[in-house]
Amino acid sequence: MIDFLLTKTVEILVDMGYWGVFLSSLGLFPSEIVIALFSATPDSNIWFTALAASFGALVGGIPTYFIGYIFTEDVLYKWLNGKGKFLHIDTEKIESNKKIVRKRGFIYVYITRLIPWLRIVASIAAGYVKVNLFQYVVAIFLGMFTYTILISFIGLEAGENWELVTDYIKILDRWIIIILVGGTIGYLLYKSKKKIMRKIRQSI
């Protein structure tokens, strides 16, 4: 029953064209499937699709930012464990995300737009630590634009084959995570090497 409803919803959104892409990108639906399937249709344009998805992500991302911005820690966690349960957000994830966001606000928000299951958590965390709103908006827009371009190419390659689209998206998500983890490790090694070299020079 759930699969049937999901399939029907995706079909309706794809038939709606750019408006469907916009709506699917608000944050509560797997927009990548809609984007990929719509990109496979002759009516789509990769750049307009990316714009529609980016504006959708922007409209959906503003409320979640202000949820984190307005609420105190106690109220936020109480809401997430009560009426906000439909978001399926683990409060421990927000705690771990807060430290990263404080240091790398713009980069963090941009990168988390490339990872679907981190988007809402990242938006709340960004609001909670008071990331600059202008930077947040730009990061969301550019991050979603980048991700949509990648997903659109999947649609062009896979066509309107739902299973193939899903498989390609999983592969893309894995590669994104591998690249990000690899890049993070490389950056940390580079920073630690610089720190060690600085200490060596100071001791000479």
Secondary structure, DSSP 8 states (H G I E B T S, - for coil): -HHHHHHHHHHHHHHTTHHHHHHHTTSSS-HHHHHHHHHTSTT--HHHHHHHHHHHHHHHHHHHHHHHHHS-HHHHHHHHTTGGGGG---HHHHHHHHHHHHHSHHHHHHHHTTSGGGHHHHHHHHHHTT--HHHHHHHHHHHHHHHHHHHHHHHHHHTT-HHHHHHHHHHHHHHHHHHHHHHHHHHHHHHHHHHHHHHHHHH-
